[in-house]
Amino acid sequence: MLITETLPRHCTFNESDWKILASFWHPVAFSHDVLDQPYAAQLLDERLVLFRLSDGSLTAARDLCLHRGVPLSLGWLENDELICRYHGVRYNKAGQCICIPAEPNAAIPARLKLKTYPTIEKYGLVWVRLIDNGEVHFPDFAVWDDPDYLQVLPNSVDIDAASGRQIEGFLDVSHFAFIHTDSFGERQNPAVPDYPVEVLPHGFRADYISTVSNYPHHMKHLNPDGFKWRRLFELWQPFTAKLSVTFPNGELQILNAACPVSARKTRLFVPICRNFDKDAPLQDTLDFNDQVFAEDKAIVEEQYPEDLPLRLQDEVHIAGDKSSITYRKGLAALGLSPSFTA
């Protein structure tokens, strides 16, 4: 299918890479942030405005009034119409201009219509797809709607790094003993046991079993002697992964959903579900989550080259890197260039 979509202004990706990435679903906001006022977001350098109508339906559009170039996110909603702050130009749910207050009786130009995008609300998040060129896989996080699980939605994390680097770090299992020593990592237990990686149509699944406890240090005493921790990773190309951790008394699932704001800026969303300790204080979970992702953020922001190298010969690999090797091969198979930015 021929794609003629125009690249965003000041785009930090090259044209072919942008068009590949734009065909996937990406999270751009929390559902609870899009209420009765326009909400500004950014995806792949495209500035978006999200707005919700009284029936609960949601629209995502390019954040630009076509009259005089003002961001519509500066405006407001009235009678289910999006109103530009500059001249009061009104747009309906479909993005069509329906009123120009300065000339109420004049014919409205047909091209005074916003560019709108497909949206999906799942897992407490708003997902947007900039190019709709056929069906693509959507990440599966079914436990978000499972009444047997507790659902937690931590704050997002802003990362000055490429989404590919962040996702690869999330999939990595050999850094626990070094980056996460203040949270749960065990410096005396750095070895990475062999683990299988299964390639899937949407990405892959890696099943990692080790003795590294996922409890924070002050709770390590709860770890039963000889207990093996199972961490099941599943990836949906290009930038979403799920981690399922088997605890002694249940299961924890984390969705690592990275929004590529631009080539080297990421907004990370991490919905969490668990089917144990459902009456425990949520703040403890939030604090531990913040600590772990802050530890990752500190190192990922220092990596260079800043873009994830897709030529395997550009970096040295070890046996424990099977997940990241598979991830890089998958990105290359999508057609992305070796360093998919400008």
C-alpha positions in Angstrom: 0.0 0.0 0.0 1.4 3.4 -1.0 1.7 5.7 2.0 1.6 9.4 1.3 1.5 10.7 4.9 3.4 14.0 5.4 6.1 13.9 8.0 5.7 16.1 11.1 7.5 19.4 11.2 11.1 19.1 12.6 10.8 15.3 12.4 13.7 13.5 14.0 13.2 10.3 12.1 14.0 9.6 8.5 11.0 9.2 6.2 11.0 5.5 5.7 11.5 4.7 9.4 8.8 7.2 10.5 6.3 5.6 8.2 7.1 2.1 9.5 6.8 3.1 13.2 3.7 5.2 12.5 1.8 2.2 11.4 1.8 0.7 14.9 -0.3 1.5 18.0 1.5 3.6 20.6 0.3 4.9 24.0 0.2 8.7 24.2 -1.8 9.5 27.4 -3.6 8.2 30.4 -7.4 7.9 29.9 -8.0 9.7 33.1 -6.1 12.8 31.8 -8.4 13.2 28.8 -11.6 14.7 30.4 -13.5 17.9 29.6 -10.6 19.9 28.2 -8.3 19.4 25.2 -5.2 17.5 26.0 -1.8 17.9 24.2 0.4 14.9 23.5 3.2 14.0 21.1 3.9 10.9 19.1 6.8 10.4 16.6 7.2 14.2 16.6 3.6 14.7 15.6 1.8 17.1 18.0 -1.6 15.7 18.9 -4.7 17.1 20.6 -7.0 14.6 22.3 -10.5 15.5 23.3 -13.5 13.6 24.8 -17.1 14.3 24.1 -20.0 14.0 26.5 -20.8 10.5 25.4 -17.3 9.4 26.4 -16.0 9.0 22.9 -12.5 10.3 22.2 -10.8 11.9 19.2 -7.1 12.3 18.4 -6.2 15.0 15.8 -3.2 16.9 14.7 -2.8 19.8 17.2 -3.1 22.6 14.6 -5.9 24.9 13.7 -5.8 25.2 9.9 -6.9 28.8 10.0 -3.8 30.4 11.6 -1.7 27.7 12.9 -2.5 27.8 16.7 -2.4 24.6 18.8 -6.0 23.5 19.4 -4.9 22.1 22.8 -4.9 25.8 23.9 -8.6 26.0 23.3 -11.6 24.4 25.0 -14.6 22.2 24.5 -18.2 23.6 24.4 -21.3 21.6 23.3 -19.1 18.8 22.2 -17.2 21.1 19.8 -13.4 21.8 19.9 -12.9 25.6 19.9 -9.7 27.3 18.8 -8.5 29.9 21.3 -7.3 32.4 18.7 -10.4 33.0 16.6 -13.1 30.7 18.0 -13.1 28.4 15.0 -15.2 25.3 15.9 -14.5 21.7 15.0 -16.7 18.6 15.5 -15.8 15.1 16.6 -14.7 14.2 13.0 -12.4 17.2 12.9 -14.6 19.1 10.4 -14.9 22.9 10.9 -18.6 23.7 11.5 -18.4 27.4 12.4 -16.2 30.5 11.7 -17.5 33.1 14.2 -16.0 36.0 12.3 -18.0 35.0 9.2 -21.0 33.0 10.5 -22.9 33.0 7.1 -19.9 32.3 4.9 -19.4 28.9 3.3 -16.8 26.8 5.2 -13.9 25.6 3.0 -13.9 21.8 2.7 -10.2 21.6 3.5 -10.8 23.3 6.9 -10.8 19.8 8.4 -8.4 18.4 11.0 -6.3 15.4 10.4 -7.7 12.7 12.8 -6.2 9.4 13.8 -7.5 6.0 15.0 -7.6 5.7 18.8 -8.1 2.8 21.3 -8.5 3.0 25.0 -7.1 0.0 26.8 -5.3 -0.7 30.1 -6.0 2.8 31.4 -4.2 4.3 28.4 -5.0 6.1 25.1 -3.3 4.5 22.1 -3.0 6.2 18.7 -2.0 5.0 15.3 -0.8 7.7 12.9 -1.0 5.5 9.7 -3.8 3.0 9.3 -2.5 0.7 6.5 -4.0 -2.6 7.6 -4.3 -4.7 10.7 -1.4 -4.9 13.2 -1.1 -6.8 16.5 -2.2 -5.0 19.6 -0.5 -5.8 22.9 -2.3 -8.2 25.1 -2.7 -7.3 28.8 -5.9 -9.2 29.6 -5.3 -9.1 33.4 -6.1 -5.4 33.4 -9.8 -6.4 33.1 -9.5 -9.5 35.4 -11.4 -9.1 38.7 -9.0 -11.5 40.4 -6.1 -9.0 39.8 -5.4 -5.7 41.4 -4.8 -2.9 38.8 -2.3 -0.2 39.5 -1.4 2.7 37.2 1.8 4.5 38.2 2.9 7.9 36.9 4.5 7.9 33.5 8.3 8.2 33.2 10.0 10.7 30.9 13.2 9.4 29.5 15.8 11.3 27.4 16.6 8.2 25.3 15.3 6.3 22.3 12.4 3.9 22.9 14.4 1.0 21.4 17.1 1.4 24.0 14.5 1.6 26.8 12.6 -1.5 25.7 15.8 -3.5 25.2 16.8 -2.5 28.8 13.5 -3.8 30.1 14.1 -7.1 28.3 17.6 -7.5 29.6 18.2 -10.0 32.4 21.9 -9.6 33.0 21.9 -6.1 34.5 19.9 -7.0 37.7 23.0 -7.6 39.8 24.5 -4.2 38.8 21.9 -1.6 38.1 19.2 -2.8 40.6 21.4 -3.4 43.6 19.5 -0.8 45.6 16.1 -2.2 44.8 16.1 -6.0 44.2 19.3 -7.0 42.4 21.8 -9.4 44.0 25.4 -8.5 43.4 26.5 -12.0 44.6 24.2 -13.6 42.0 25.1 -12.2 38.6 25.1 -15.4 36.5 22.4 -15.7 33.7 21.1 -19.2 33.2 20.2 -20.2 29.7 16.7 -19.4 28.6 14.5 -20.2 25.6 13.3 -17.5 23.2 10.3 -18.2 21.0 9.8 -16.0 17.9 6.1 -15.0 17.4 4.2 -13.1 14.7 4.1 -10.0 16.8 7.6 -10.3 18.4 8.8 -13.0 20.7 8.5 -14.6 24.1 11.5 -15.3 26.5 11.0 -17.6 29.5 13.7 -16.8 32.1 14.0 -18.8 35.3 16.6 -17.9 38.0 17.2 -17.7 41.7 17.2 -13.8 41.7 14.4 -12.8 43.9 12.0 -10.0 42.8 11.3 -8.9 46.3 12.8 -5.6 47.4 15.7 -6.1 49.8 13.8 -5.4 53.0 11.4 -8.3 52.0 14.0 -10.9 50.9 13.3 -12.9 54.0 10.0 -13.9 52.4 11.7 -15.8 49.6 11.3 -19.6 50.2 14.5 -21.6 50.2 15.2 -23.0 46.8 12.4 -21.0 45.1 12.9 -20.4 41.4 11.7 -17.1 40.0 10.1 -17.2 36.6 10.1 -14.1 34.5 8.2 -14.5 31.3 8.8 -11.6 28.8 6.6 -11.0 25.8 7.3 -8.4 23.2 5.0 -6.6 20.7 7.1 -4.8 18.1 8.2 -2.2 18.1 8.0 -0.7 21.7 5.7 -2.6 24.0 6.6 -5.5 26.3 5.0 -7.5 29.1 6.7 -9.1 32.0 5.0 -11.8 34.1 6.8 -12.6 37.3 5.8 -15.7 39.3 5.9 -14.9 43.0 5.7 -17.6 45.8 2.1 -16.5 46.4 0.9 -15.3 43.0 1.7 -13.5 39.8 2.7 -9.9 39.0 2.4 -8.5 35.4 3.9 -5.3 34.2 3.2 -3.7 30.8 6.1 -1.7 29.6 4.5 0.6 27.0 6.9 3.1 25.5 5.7 6.1 23.6 8.3 7.4 21.1 7.8 11.1 21.6 10.6 11.7 19.2 13.7 9.7 18.1 15.4 10.2 21.5 12.6 11.1 23.9 10.4 8.5 25.4 7.3 8.7 27.6 7.0 5.4 29.4 3.7 3.9 30.7 3.8 0.9 33.1 0.4 -0.5 34.1 0.8 -3.2 36.8 -1.4 -6.0 37.9 -1.1 -8.6 40.6 -3.3 -11.3 42.1 -1.7 -11.4 45.6 -1.3 -8.9 48.5 -4.4 -7.1 47.2 -4.9 -5.3 50.5 -1.3 -4.1 50.9 -0.7 -0.4 50.7 -0.5 0.7 47.1 2.1 3.4 47.8 4.7 0.7 48.5 4.2 -0.7 45.0 4.4 2.7 43.5 7.5 3.6 45.3 9.2 0.3 44.4 8.2 0.8 40.7 9.5 4.3 40.7 12.8 3.2 42.2 13.4 0.4 39.7 12.5 2.5 36.6 14.7 5.4 37.9 17.6 3.0 38.1 17.0 2.0 34.5 16.5 5.5 33.3 19.8 6.7 34.8 21.8 4.2 32.7 19.7 4.2 29.5 20.0 8.0 29.2 23.8 7.6 29.1 24.0 4.9 26.4 25.6 5.7 23.1 25.2 5.5 20.2 21.9 6.9 21.3 20.0 4.9 18.7 19.7 1.2 19.1 22.2 -0.4 16.6 20.4 -3.0 14.4 23.6 -4.3 12.8 24.6 -7.0 15.2 28.3 -6.5 14.5 28.2 -3.0 15.8 28.2 -4.2 19.4 29.6 -7.3 21.2 27.0 -9.8 22.5 27.0 -12.6 25.1 24.8 -15.6 25.5 22.6 -13.8 28.0 21.7 -11.3 25.3 19.4 -13.6 23.4 16.3 -11.4 24.0 18.0 -8.2 22.8 19.5 -10.0 19.8 16.0 -11.3 18.9 14.6 -7.8 19.5 17.1 -6.1 17.2 16.6 -8.7 14.4 12.8 -8.1 14.7 13.2 -4.4 14.3 15.4 -4.9 11.3 12.9 -7.3 9.8 10.3 -4.5 9.9 12.5 -2.6 7.5 13.9 -0.1 9.9 17.3 1.3 9.0 20.4 0.3 11.1 20.0 3.4 13.3 16.4 4.4 12.9 16.5 8.2 13.3 17.4 11.0 11.0 
